[in-house]
Amino acid sequence: MPIKAFAKNSDSPRIHDLRHTFVVRRVMLWHAQGVDVDQQMLALSTYVGHAMVTNTYWYLTGVPELMAVAAEKFEAFTQMPEVCHV
């Protein structure tokens, strides 16, 4: 995965571009390792200097690789047998 596209009028990556790439790559690695991402997001958010974890989650929206992972997980979920709640 290349570093996030640079801002318009910029020839080089900004610190925000590098942080975005780091967060996405870390989450992809956690998925590959079977780590519970939701359990690790607060630590990751703190590590990259976000005051709110929602700011870190924002980085994960619209990333094709992560959307593919989410789609695979959802597909697996839909294949699970239903549970009767009687």
N, C-alpha and C positions, 0 to 999 in steps of 0.2 A: 504494500500500500504506500503510495507516494505521500509526501508531506502535503497537507491540505493546500488547496490552491491559494496562492498569494493574493493579497488585497489588490484592487485596482491601483494602478500608479505605483506599484512596488516591484522591485527586481529581486528582492530576497525575502525569505520568510521572516515574519514578525514573531515575537515571543508567543503570541496567542496562537499562531499557526502551529508552532512546535508543541505547545501544550495540548492543543486539540489532537494532533497526531499521536502524542504520547498516550492520552486518555483512550483513544480508540484502539490503539495497538494493545494496550494493557488489557482492556476488556475482551478483545479478541483472543488474547493469550489465555485469559481466565476461562473463557468458554471452552477452548481447546483442552485445557487441563481439568475441566469439570468443576471448577471453583464456583461457589455460590456468589455470583456477582453482586446481588443485592446486599449480601453480608459485608462485602468489601468496599462498596461505593462511598461510604462515609470516610473511610481512611484515605481512599483515593482523592476524594474531594478536598480533604484537609491538606493532603500532600501537595496538590497543585494550587492551593491558596484560595479556594472558593469558600466564601462565608456560608453559602447555602448549597446543599447537595443537589438541589434542582438545577443549579447552574452547570454542574458536571453532567447530569443526565441530559441536558440540552445538547451537549456535544455528540450524543449518541443518536440523535434524530437525523434521518436522511442519509445515513451512511450505508451504501448498498451491501457491504459485507455483513454488517450487523443486521440489516433487514433480512438477509438470507438466513442467518442463524435464527432469528426470531420466527421466520416462516417455517423452518425445519422443526423447531420446538413446538410450534402450534400444530403442525401436521401430526407430529407424534402424539400430542395431547388429544387430538380429535380421533385417533385410532384406539384410545384406551376404552375398555368396556365401561358402560354406565353402571353406576351403583344404585341399587334399589334402597330407598330411604323409608322403609316400612317399619 
